[in-house]
């Protein structure tokens, strides 16, 4: 492989892919977190409303927020 072709591949293929992976990995992990809580909680009352209000949030803390809100709704309903 000649030097020009190698440099072209490095500059226009390898570097952009590695930089864009820094962005896409966050979208992928967020999607996996949301998918996980959907599989566990989608049958519970209020999940879809919660998802509609919080679709933009990061998945890092989302399960904790959902469970807290669900517990508060259950306590209000019990009163």
PyMOL Python script that loads the backbone (N, CA, C, O; Angstrom):
from pymol import cmd

cmd.read_pdbstr("""\
ATOM      1  N   UNK A   1       0.865  -1.182   0.000  1.00  0.00           N
ATOM      2  CA  UNK A   1       0.000   0.000   0.000  1.00  0.00           C
ATOM      3  C   UNK A   1       0.902   1.233   0.000  1.00  0.00           C
ATOM      4  O   UNK A   1       1.811   1.351   0.822  1.00  0.00           O
ATOM      5  N   UNK A   2       0.647   2.119  -0.903  1.00  0.00           N
ATOM      6  CA  UNK A   2       1.533   3.284  -0.950  1.00  0.00           C
ATOM      7  C   UNK A   2       1.184   4.280   0.163  1.00  0.00           C
ATOM      8  O   UNK A   2       0.109   4.236   0.761  1.00  0.00           O
ATOM      9  N   UNK A   3       2.122   5.158   0.403  1.00  0.00           N
ATOM     10  CA  UNK A   3       2.011   6.079   1.535  1.00  0.00           C
ATOM     11  C   UNK A   3       0.821   7.029   1.404  1.00  0.00           C
ATOM     12  O   UNK A   3       0.162   7.319   2.403  1.00  0.00           O
ATOM     13  N   UNK A   4       0.531   7.517   0.200  1.00  0.00           N
ATOM     14  CA  UNK A   4      -0.591   8.451   0.020  1.00  0.00           C
ATOM     15  C   UNK A   4      -1.926   7.786   0.352  1.00  0.00           C
ATOM     16  O   UNK A   4      -2.774   8.378   1.020  1.00  0.00           O
ATOM     17  N   UNK A   5      -2.103   6.563  -0.115  1.00  0.00           N
ATOM     18  CA  UNK A   5      -3.351   5.846   0.153  1.00  0.00           C
ATOM     19  C   UNK A   5      -3.496   5.554   1.648  1.00  0.00           C
ATOM     20  O   UNK A   5      -4.578   5.696   2.216  1.00  0.00           O
ATOM     21  N   UNK A   6      -2.399   5.149   2.268  1.00  0.00           N
ATOM     22  CA  UNK A   6      -2.431   4.876   3.700  1.00  0.00           C
ATOM     23  C   UNK A   6      -2.793   6.136   4.491  1.00  0.00           C
ATOM     24  O   UNK A   6      -3.628   6.083   5.394  1.00  0.00           O
ATOM     25  N   UNK A   7      -2.179   7.250   4.159  1.00  0.00           N
ATOM     26  CA  UNK A   7      -2.479   8.509   4.840  1.00  0.00           C
ATOM     27  C   UNK A   7      -3.920   8.946   4.593  1.00  0.00           C
ATOM     28  O   UNK A   7      -4.583   9.446   5.501  1.00  0.00           O
ATOM     29  N   UNK A   8      -4.404   8.756   3.366  1.00  0.00           N
ATOM     30  CA  UNK A   8      -5.792   9.095   3.044  1.00  0.00           C
ATOM     31  C   UNK A   8      -6.754   8.278   3.910  1.00  0.00           C
ATOM     32  O   UNK A   8      -7.708   8.825   4.465  1.00  0.00           O
ATOM     33  N   UNK A   9      -6.508   6.987   4.024  1.00  0.00           N
ATOM     34  CA  UNK A   9      -7.378   6.124   4.831  1.00  0.00           C
ATOM     35  C   UNK A   9      -7.339   6.536   6.296  1.00  0.00           C
ATOM     36  O   UNK A   9      -8.375   6.581   6.959  1.00  0.00           O
ATOM     37  N   UNK A  10      -6.171   6.830   6.792  1.00  0.00           N
ATOM     38  CA  UNK A  10      -6.052   7.236   8.196  1.00  0.00           C
ATOM     39  C   UNK A  10      -6.795   8.542   8.452  1.00  0.00           C
ATOM     40  O   UNK A  10      -7.551   8.646   9.418  1.00  0.00           O
ATOM     41  N   UNK A  11      -6.586   9.534   7.599  1.00  0.00           N
ATOM     42  CA  UNK A  11      -7.156  10.863   7.826  1.00  0.00           C
ATOM     43  C   UNK A  11      -8.655  10.900   7.560  1.00  0.00           C
ATOM     44  O   UNK A  11      -9.390  11.535   8.316  1.00  0.00           O
ATOM     45  N   UNK A  12      -9.126  10.241   6.515  1.00  0.00           N
ATOM     46  CA  UNK A  12     -10.525  10.383   6.114  1.00  0.00           C
ATOM     47  C   UNK A  12     -11.420   9.212   6.516  1.00  0.00           C
ATOM     48  O   UNK A  12     -12.636   9.281   6.337  1.00  0.00           O
ATOM     49  N   UNK A  13     -10.840   8.141   7.054  1.00  0.00           N
ATOM     50  CA  UNK A  13     -11.663   6.999   7.471  1.00  0.00           C
ATOM     51  C   UNK A  13     -11.467   6.703   8.961  1.00  0.00           C
ATOM     52  O   UNK A  13     -12.429   6.734   9.728  1.00  0.00           O
ATOM     53  N   UNK A  14     -10.264   6.425   9.363  1.00  0.00           N
ATOM     54  CA  UNK A  14      -9.990   5.992  10.732  1.00  0.00           C
ATOM     55  C   UNK A  14     -10.277   7.097  11.746  1.00  0.00           C
ATOM     56  O   UNK A  14     -10.990   6.863  12.722  1.00  0.00           O
ATOM     57  N   UNK A  15      -9.746   8.268  11.537  1.00  0.00           N
ATOM     58  CA  UNK A  15      -9.933   9.368  12.497  1.00  0.00           C
ATOM     59  C   UNK A  15     -11.401   9.781  12.614  1.00  0.00           C
ATOM     60  O   UNK A  15     -11.887   9.896  13.739  1.00  0.00           O
ATOM     61  N   UNK A  16     -12.143  10.013  11.517  1.00  0.00           N
ATOM     62  CA  UNK A  16     -13.567  10.364  11.679  1.00  0.00           C
ATOM     63  C   UNK A  16     -14.389   9.268  12.361  1.00  0.00           C
ATOM     64  O   UNK A  16     -15.266   9.569  13.170  1.00  0.00           O
ATOM     65  N   UNK A  17     -14.116   8.011  12.042  1.00  0.00           N
ATOM     66  CA  UNK A  17     -14.862   6.930  12.691  1.00  0.00           C
ATOM     67  C   UNK A  17     -14.583   6.879  14.189  1.00  0.00           C
ATOM     68  O   UNK A  17     -15.497   6.675  14.987  1.00  0.00           O
ATOM     69  N   UNK A  18     -13.335   7.062  14.567  1.00  0.00           N
ATOM     70  CA  UNK A  18     -13.018   7.020  15.996  1.00  0.00           C
ATOM     71  C   UNK A  18     -13.628   8.213  16.728  1.00  0.00           C
ATOM     72  O   UNK A  18     -14.092   8.065  17.859  1.00  0.00           O
ATOM     73  N   UNK A  19     -13.636   9.390  16.107  1.00  0.00           N
ATOM     74  CA  UNK A  19     -14.239  10.558  16.753  1.00  0.00           C
ATOM     75  C   UNK A  19     -15.759  10.435  16.831  1.00  0.00           C
ATOM     76  O   UNK A  19     -16.360  10.800  17.841  1.00  0.00           O
ATOM     77  N   UNK A  20     -16.376   9.928  15.781  1.00  0.00           N
ATOM     78  CA  UNK A  20     -17.832   9.794  15.820  1.00  0.00           C
ATOM     79  C   UNK A  20     -18.262   8.701  16.786  1.00  0.00           C
ATOM     80  O   UNK A  20     -19.371   8.748  17.317  1.00  0.00           O
ATOM     81  N   UNK A  21     -17.407   7.724  17.021  1.00  0.00           N
ATOM     82  CA  UNK A  21     -17.767   6.675  17.982  1.00  0.00           C
ATOM     83  C   UNK A  21     -17.896   7.252  19.385  1.00  0.00           C
ATOM     84  O   UNK A  21     -18.655   6.727  20.200  1.00  0.00           O
ATOM     85  N   UNK A  22     -17.166   8.325  19.678  1.00  0.00           N
ATOM     86  CA  UNK A  22     -17.306   8.966  20.984  1.00  0.00           C
ATOM     87  C   UNK A  22     -18.713   9.522  21.176  1.00  0.00           C
ATOM     88  O   UNK A  22     -19.210   9.587  22.300  1.00  0.00           O
ATOM     89  N   UNK A  23     -19.351   9.919  20.088  1.00  0.00           N
ATOM     90  CA  UNK A  23     -20.720  10.431  20.156  1.00  0.00           C
ATOM     91  C   UNK A  23     -21.720   9.287  20.166  1.00  0.00           C
ATOM     92  O   UNK A  23     -22.632   9.263  20.993  1.00  0.00           O
ATOM     93  N   UNK A  24     -21.554   8.335  19.247  1.00  0.00           N
ATOM     94  CA  UNK A  24     -22.546   7.269  19.090  1.00  0.00           C
ATOM     95  C   UNK A  24     -22.605   6.339  20.284  1.00  0.00           C
ATOM     96  O   UNK A  24     -23.661   5.772  20.562  1.00  0.00           O
ATOM     97  N   UNK A  25     -21.512   6.164  20.995  1.00  0.00           N
ATOM     98  CA  UNK A  25     -21.535   5.254  22.143  1.00  0.00           C
ATOM     99  C   UNK A  25     -22.493   5.770  23.219  1.00  0.00           C
ATOM    100  O   UNK A  25     -23.098   4.969  23.933  1.00  0.00           O
ATOM    101  N   UNK A  26     -22.643   7.088  23.349  1.00  0.00           N
ATOM    102  CA  UNK A  26     -23.570   7.639  24.331  1.00  0.00           C
ATOM    103  C   UNK A  26     -25.012   7.400  23.918  1.00  0.00           C
ATOM    104  O   UNK A  26     -25.855   7.078  24.756  1.00  0.00           O
ATOM    105  N   UNK A  27     -25.303   7.556  22.631  1.00  0.00           N
ATOM    106  CA  UNK A  27     -26.652   7.250  22.155  1.00  0.00           C
ATOM    107  C   UNK A  27     -26.982   5.781  22.367  1.00  0.00           C
ATOM    108  O   UNK A  27     -28.097   5.439  22.761  1.00  0.00           O
ATOM    109  N   UNK A  28     -26.019   4.921  22.109  1.00  0.00           N
ATOM    110  CA  UNK A  28     -26.247   3.489  22.250  1.00  0.00           C
ATOM    111  C   UNK A  28     -26.481   3.102  23.705  1.00  0.00           C
ATOM    112  O   UNK A  28     -27.392   2.327  23.995  1.00  0.00           O
ATOM    113  N   UNK A  29     -25.677   3.625  24.618  1.00  0.00           N
ATOM    114  CA  UNK A  29     -25.873   3.278  26.027  1.00  0.00           C
ATOM    115  C   UNK A  29     -27.189   3.835  26.544  1.00  0.00           C
ATOM    116  O   UNK A  29     -27.865   3.181  27.338  1.00  0.00           O
ATOM    117  N   UNK A  30     -27.565   5.032  26.108  1.00  0.00           N
ATOM    118  CA  UNK A  30     -28.844   5.592  26.519  1.00  0.00           C
ATOM    119  C   UNK A  30     -29.989   4.722  26.015  1.00  0.00           C
ATOM    120  O   UNK A  30     -30.937   4.449  26.753  1.00  0.00           O
ATOM    121  N   UNK A  31     -29.904   4.291  24.769  1.00  0.00           N
ATOM    122  CA  UNK A  31     -30.929   3.409  24.199  1.00  0.00           C
ATOM    123  C   UNK A  31     -31.008   2.103  24.975  1.00  0.00           C
ATOM    124  O   UNK A  31     -32.105   1.612  25.241  1.00  0.00           O
ATOM    125  N   UNK A  32     -29.871   1.535  25.341  1.00  0.00           N
ATOM    126  CA  UNK A  32     -29.873   0.269  26.079  1.00  0.00           C
ATOM    127  C   UNK A  32     -30.494   0.443  27.464  1.00  0.00           C
ATOM    128  O   UNK A  32     -31.211  -0.442  27.931  1.00  0.00           O
ATOM    129  N   UNK A  33     -30.229   1.569  28.126  1.00  0.00           N
ATOM    130  CA  UNK A  33     -30.838   1.814  29.432  1.00  0.00           C
ATOM    131  C   UNK A  33     -32.346   1.932  29.314  1.00  0.00           C
ATOM    132  O   UNK A  33     -33.078   1.327  30.097  1.00  0.00           O
ATOM    133  N   UNK A  34     -32.825   2.713  28.332  1.00  0.00           N
ATOM    134  CA  UNK A  34     -34.268   2.857  28.137  1.00  0.00           C
ATOM    135  C   UNK A  34     -34.900   1.521  27.775  1.00  0.00           C
ATOM    136  O   UNK A  34     -35.995   1.209  28.242  1.00  0.00           O
ATOM    137  N   UNK A  35     -34.228   0.733  26.955  1.00  0.00           N
ATOM    138  CA  UNK A  35     -34.753  -0.572  26.551  1.00  0.00           C
ATOM    139  C   UNK A  35     -34.877  -1.479  27.770  1.00  0.00           C
ATOM    140  O   UNK A  35     -35.852  -2.218  27.904  1.00  0.00           O
ATOM    141  N   UNK A  36     -33.895  -1.421  28.647  1.00  0.00           N
ATOM    142  CA  UNK A  36     -33.923  -2.240  29.860  1.00  0.00           C
ATOM    143  C   UNK A  36     -35.124  -1.886  30.737  1.00  0.00           C
ATOM    144  O   UNK A  36     -35.844  -2.780  31.183  1.00  0.00           O
ATOM    145  N   UNK A  37     -35.350  -0.595  30.989  1.00  0.00           N
ATOM    146  CA  UNK A  37     -36.477  -0.266  31.864  1.00  0.00           C
ATOM    147  C   UNK A  37     -37.804  -0.521  31.164  1.00  0.00           C
ATOM    148  O   UNK A  37     -38.793  -0.825  31.831  1.00  0.00           O
ATOM    149  N   UNK A  38     -37.855  -0.408  29.848  1.00  0.00           N
ATOM    150  CA  UNK A  38     -39.094  -0.733  29.128  1.00  0.00           C
ATOM    151  C   UNK A  38     -39.420  -2.209  29.295  1.00  0.00           C
ATOM    152  O   UNK A  38     -40.572  -2.564  29.545  1.00  0.00           O
ATOM    153  N   UNK A  39     -38.417  -3.075  29.160  1.00  0.00           N
ATOM    154  CA  UNK A  39     -38.652  -4.509  29.300  1.00  0.00           C
ATOM    155  C   UNK A  39     -39.131  -4.859  30.702  1.00  0.00           C
ATOM    156  O   UNK A  39     -39.929  -5.782  30.867  1.00  0.00           O
ATOM    157  N   UNK A  40     -38.660  -4.139  31.711  1.00  0.00           N
ATOM    158  CA  UNK A  40     -39.043  -4.466  33.079  1.00  0.00           C
ATOM    159  C   UNK A  40     -40.347  -3.827  33.518  1.00  0.00           C
ATOM    160  O   UNK A  40     -41.121  -4.451  34.244  1.00  0.00           O
ATOM    161  N   UNK A  41     -40.611  -2.588  33.094  1.00  0.00           N
ATOM    162  CA  UNK A  41     -41.683  -1.816  33.722  1.00  0.00           C
ATOM    163  C   UNK A  41     -42.813  -1.395  32.792  1.00  0.00           C
ATOM    164  O   UNK A  41     -43.739  -0.721  33.245  1.00  0.00           O
ATOM    165  N   UNK A  42     -42.781  -1.762  31.510  1.00  0.00           N
ATOM    166  CA  UNK A  42     -43.753  -1.192  30.575  1.00  0.00           C
ATOM    167  C   UNK A  42     -45.189  -1.585  30.897  1.00  0.00           C
ATOM    168  O   UNK A  42     -46.118  -0.915  30.444  1.00  0.00           O
ATOM    169  N   UNK A  43     -45.400  -2.653  31.668  1.00  0.00           N
ATOM    170  CA  UNK A  43     -46.774  -3.032  32.002  1.00  0.00           C
ATOM    171  C   UNK A  43     -47.292  -2.262  33.215  1.00  0.00           C
ATOM    172  O   UNK A  43     -48.490  -2.290  33.497  1.00  0.00           O
ATOM    173  N   UNK A  44     -46.422  -1.591  33.921  1.00  0.00           N
ATOM    174  CA  UNK A  44     -46.875  -0.838  35.091  1.00  0.00           C
ATOM    175  C   UNK A  44     -47.612   0.416  34.653  1.00  0.00           C
ATOM    176  O   UNK A  44     -47.317   1.014  33.618  1.00  0.00           O
ATOM    177  N   UNK A  45     -48.571   0.789  35.470  1.00  0.00           N
ATOM    178  CA  UNK A  45     -49.368   1.981  35.163  1.00  0.00           C
ATOM    179  C   UNK A  45     -48.485   3.225  35.199  1.00  0.00           C
ATOM    180  O   UNK A  45     -47.710   3.420  36.136  1.00  0.00           O
ATOM    181  N   UNK A  46     -48.606   4.050  34.186  1.00  0.00           N
ATOM    182  CA  UNK A  46     -47.881   5.310  34.153  1.00  0.00           C
ATOM    183  C   UNK A  46     -46.536   5.267  33.463  1.00  0.00           C
ATOM    184  O   UNK A  46     -45.880   6.301  33.334  1.00  0.00           O
ATOM    185  N   UNK A  47     -46.105   4.093  33.014  1.00  0.00           N
ATOM    186  CA  UNK A  47     -44.786   4.043  32.368  1.00  0.00           C
ATOM    187  C   UNK A  47     -44.767   4.871  31.094  1.00  0.00           C
ATOM    188  O   UNK A  47     -43.833   5.640  30.866  1.00  0.00           O
ATOM    189  N   UNK A  48     -45.795   4.720  30.260  1.00  0.00           N
ATOM    190  CA  UNK A  48     -45.778   5.396  28.961  1.00  0.00           C
ATOM    191  C   UNK A  48     -45.910   6.904  29.121  1.00  0.00           C
ATOM    192  O   UNK A  48     -45.358   7.660  28.322  1.00  0.00           O
ATOM    193  N   UNK A  49     -46.642   7.356  30.153  1.00  0.00           N
ATOM    194  CA  UNK A  49     -46.704   8.798  30.433  1.00  0.00           C
ATOM    195  C   UNK A  49     -45.320   9.298  30.862  1.00  0.00           C
ATOM    196  O   UNK A  49     -44.863  10.355  30.427  1.00  0.00           O
ATOM    197  N   UNK A  50     -44.670   8.519  31.716  1.00  0.00           N
ATOM    198  CA  UNK A  50     -43.333   8.883  32.181  1.00  0.00           C
ATOM    199  C   UNK A  50     -42.366   8.961  31.002  1.00  0.00           C
ATOM    200  O   UNK A  50     -41.571   9.895  30.906  1.00  0.00           O
ATOM    201  N   UNK A  51     -42.435   7.986  30.117  1.00  0.00           N
ATOM    202  CA  UNK A  51     -41.560   7.990  28.945  1.00  0.00           C
ATOM    203  C   UNK A  51     -41.843   9.202  28.068  1.00  0.00           C
ATOM    204  O   UNK A  51     -40.915   9.815  27.542  1.00  0.00           O
ATOM    205  N   UNK A  52     -43.106   9.552  27.907  1.00  0.00           N
ATOM    206  CA  UNK A  52     -43.468  10.702  27.089  1.00  0.00           C
ATOM    207  C   UNK A  52     -42.925  12.009  27.636  1.00  0.00           C
ATOM    208  O   UNK A  52     -42.538  12.894  26.874  1.00  0.00           O
ATOM    209  N   UNK A  53     -42.895  12.133  28.964  1.00  0.00           N
ATOM    210  CA  UNK A  53     -42.381  13.366  29.571  1.00  0.00           C
ATOM    211  C   UNK A  53     -40.862  13.398  29.630  1.00  0.00           C
ATOM    212  O   UNK A  53     -40.269  14.477  29.628  1.00  0.00           O
ATOM    213  N   UNK A  54     -40.229  12.246  29.682  1.00  0.00           N
ATOM    214  CA  UNK A  54     -38.793  12.178  29.960  1.00  0.00           C
ATOM    215  C   UNK A  54     -37.975  11.537  28.846  1.00  0.00           C
ATOM    216  O   UNK A  54     -36.870  11.058  29.100  1.00  0.00           O
ATOM    217  N   UNK A  55     -38.484  11.517  27.635  1.00  0.00           N
ATOM    218  CA  UNK A  55     -37.808  10.823  26.542  1.00  0.00           C
ATOM    219  C   UNK A  55     -36.414  11.373  26.273  1.00  0.00           C
ATOM    220  O   UNK A  55     -35.557  10.658  25.755  1.00  0.00           O
ATOM    221  N   UNK A  56     -36.179  12.632  26.619  1.00  0.00           N
ATOM    222  CA  UNK A  56     -34.905  13.279  26.295  1.00  0.00           C
ATOM    223  C   UNK A  56     -33.840  13.037  27.355  1.00  0.00           C
ATOM    224  O   UNK A  56     -32.670  13.351  27.136  1.00  0.00           O
ATOM    225  N   UNK A  57     -34.229  12.482  28.502  1.00  0.00           N
ATOM    226  CA  UNK A  57     -33.273  12.328  29.601  1.00  0.00           C
ATOM    227  C   UNK A  57     -32.284  11.203  29.333  1.00  0.00           C
ATOM    228  O   UNK A  57     -32.557  10.268  28.580  1.00  0.00           O
ATOM    229  N   UNK A  58     -31.150  11.324  29.961  1.00  0.00           N
ATOM    230  CA  UNK A  58     -30.142  10.282  29.874  1.00  0.00           C
ATOM    231  C   UNK A  58     -30.603   9.073  30.682  1.00  0.00           C
ATOM    232  O   UNK A  58     -31.304   9.206  31.685  1.00  0.00           O
ATOM    233  N   UNK A  59     -30.202   7.921  30.234  1.00  0.00           N
ATOM    234  CA  UNK A  59     -30.605   6.695  30.899  1.00  0.00           C
ATOM    235  C   UNK A  59     -29.884   6.434  32.201  1.00  0.00           C
ATOM    236  O   UNK A  59     -30.239   5.505  32.927  1.00  0.00           O
ATOM    237  N   UNK A  60     -28.879   7.233  32.511  1.00  0.00           N
ATOM    238  CA  UNK A  60     -28.047   6.969  33.686  1.00  0.00           C
ATOM    239  C   UNK A  60     -28.862   6.921  34.974  1.00  0.00           C
ATOM    240  O   UNK A  60     -28.673   6.016  35.786  1.00  0.00           O
ATOM    241  N   UNK A  61     -29.767   7.880  35.173  1.00  0.00           N
ATOM    242  CA  UNK A  61     -30.528   7.990  36.409  1.00  0.00           C
ATOM    243  C   UNK A  61     -32.009   7.704  36.180  1.00  0.00           C
ATOM    244  O   UNK A  61     -32.809   7.843  37.106  1.00  0.00           O
ATOM    245  N   UNK A  62     -32.381   7.317  34.993  1.00  0.00           N
ATOM    246  CA  UNK A  62     -33.787   7.277  34.624  1.00  0.00           C
ATOM    247  C   UNK A  62     -34.567   6.214  35.384  1.00  0.00           C
ATOM    248  O   UNK A  62     -35.727   6.439  35.732  1.00  0.00           O
ATOM    249  N   UNK A  63     -33.961   5.065  35.649  1.00  0.00           N
ATOM    250  CA  UNK A  63     -34.672   4.008  36.367  1.00  0.00           C
ATOM    251  C   UNK A  63     -34.985   4.445  37.784  1.00  0.00           C
ATOM    252  O   UNK A  63     -36.067   4.159  38.296  1.00  0.00           O
ATOM    253  N   UNK A  64     -34.057   5.129  38.421  1.00  0.00           N
ATOM    254  CA  UNK A  64     -34.282   5.627  39.778  1.00  0.00           C
ATOM    255  C   UNK A  64     -35.421   6.641  39.784  1.00  0.00           C
ATOM    256  O   UNK A  64     -36.285   6.598  40.660  1.00  0.00           O
ATOM    257  N   UNK A  65     -35.429   7.555  38.808  1.00  0.00           N
ATOM    258  CA  UNK A  65     -36.503   8.546  38.708  1.00  0.00           C
ATOM    259  C   UNK A  65     -37.849   7.878  38.498  1.00  0.00           C
ATOM    260  O   UNK A  65     -38.842   8.257  39.118  1.00  0.00           O
ATOM    261  N   UNK A  66     -37.880   6.883  37.622  1.00  0.00           N
ATOM    262  CA  UNK A  66     -39.148   6.200  37.343  1.00  0.00           C
ATOM    263  C   UNK A  66     -39.668   5.483  38.586  1.00  0.00           C
ATOM    264  O   UNK A  66     -40.848   5.598  38.919  1.00  0.00           O
ATOM    265  N   UNK A  67     -38.804   4.748  39.268  1.00  0.00           N
ATOM    266  CA  UNK A  67     -39.245   4.004  40.451  1.00  0.00           C
ATOM    267  C   UNK A  67     -39.705   4.948  41.559  1.00  0.00           C
ATOM    268  O   UNK A  67     -40.672   4.656  42.263  1.00  0.00           O
ATOM    269  N   UNK A  68     -39.013   6.080  41.716  1.00  0.00           N
ATOM    270  CA  UNK A  68     -39.432   7.051  42.725  1.00  0.00           C
ATOM    271  C   UNK A  68     -40.822   7.593  42.401  1.00  0.00           C
ATOM    272  O   UNK A  68     -41.687   7.660  43.275  1.00  0.00           O
ATOM    273  N   UNK A  69     -41.032   7.978  41.149  1.00  0.00           N
ATOM    274  CA  UNK A  69     -42.332   8.518  40.748  1.00  0.00           C
ATOM    275  C   UNK A  69     -43.432   7.458  40.865  1.00  0.00           C
ATOM    276  O   UNK A  69     -44.553   7.763  41.273  1.00  0.00           O
ATOM    277  N   UNK A  70     -43.112   6.236  40.511  1.00  0.00           N
ATOM    278  CA  UNK A  70     -44.096   5.154  40.605  1.00  0.00           C
ATOM    279  C   UNK A  70     -44.483   4.911  42.065  1.00  0.00           C
ATOM    280  O   UNK A  70     -45.657   4.717  42.380  1.00  0.00           O
ATOM    281  N   UNK A  71     -43.483   4.924  42.950  1.00  0.00           N
ATOM    282  CA  UNK A  71     -43.766   4.706  44.370  1.00  0.00           C
ATOM    283  C   UNK A  71     -44.631   5.840  44.927  1.00  0.00           C
ATOM    284  O   UNK A  71     -45.550   5.590  45.707  1.00  0.00           O
ATOM    285  N   UNK A  72     -44.343   7.088  44.532  1.00  0.00           N
ATOM    286  CA  UNK A  72     -45.154   8.223  44.984  1.00  0.00           C
ATOM    287  C   UNK A  72     -46.597   8.089  44.515  1.00  0.00           C
ATOM    288  O   UNK A  72     -47.523   8.377  45.272  1.00  0.00           O
ATOM    289  N   UNK A  73     -46.797   7.654  43.270  1.00  0.00           N
ATOM    290  CA  UNK A  73     -48.161   7.458  42.768  1.00  0.00           C
ATOM    291  C   UNK A  73     -48.879   6.362  43.540  1.00  0.00           C
ATOM    292  O   UNK A  73     -50.068   6.485  43.834  1.00  0.00           O
ATOM    293  N   UNK A  74     -48.171   5.298  43.866  1.00  0.00           N
ATOM    294  CA  UNK A  74     -48.789   4.206  44.621  1.00  0.00           C
ATOM    295  C   UNK A  74     -49.182   4.665  46.025  1.00  0.00           C
ATOM    296  O   UNK A  74     -50.242   4.293  46.528  1.00  0.00           O
ATOM    297  N   UNK A  75     -48.327   5.474  46.657  1.00  0.00           N
ATOM    298  CA  UNK A  75     -48.645   5.982  47.994  1.00  0.00           C
ATOM    299  C   UNK A  75     -49.845   6.921  47.955  1.00  0.00           C
ATOM    300  O   UNK A  75     -50.692   6.869  48.847  1.00  0.00           O
ATOM    301  N   UNK A  76     -49.935   7.784  46.931  1.00  0.00           N
ATOM    302  CA  UNK A  76     -51.096   8.673  46.799  1.00  0.00           C
ATOM    303  C   UNK A  76     -52.367   7.876  46.575  1.00  0.00           C
ATOM    304  O   UNK A  76     -53.418   8.213  47.121  1.00  0.00           O
ATOM    305  N   UNK A  77     -52.278   6.827  45.780  1.00  0.00           N
ATOM    306  CA  UNK A  77     -53.453   6.006  45.498  1.00  0.00           C
ATOM    307  C   UNK A  77     -53.896   5.243  46.739  1.00  0.00           C
ATOM    308  O   UNK A  77     -55.084   4.960  46.900  1.00  0.00           O
ATOM    309  N   UNK A  78     -52.957   4.907  47.615  1.00  0.00           N
ATOM    310  CA  UNK A  78     -53.300   4.165  48.827  1.00  0.00           C
ATOM    311  C   UNK A  78     -53.993   5.051  49.861  1.00  0.00           C
ATOM    312  O   UNK A  78     -54.716   4.544  50.719  1.00  0.00           O
ATOM    313  N   UNK A  79     -53.786   6.347  49.791  1.00  0.00           N
ATOM    314  CA  UNK A  79     -54.398   7.256  50.773  1.00  0.00           C
ATOM    315  C   UNK A  79     -55.870   7.460  50.525  1.00  0.00           C
ATOM    316  O   UNK A  79     -56.525   8.195  51.264  1.00  0.00           O
TER     317      UNK A  79
END
""", "prot")
cmd.dss("prot")
cmd.show_as("cartoon", "prot")
cmd.util.cbc("prot")
cmd.orient("prot")
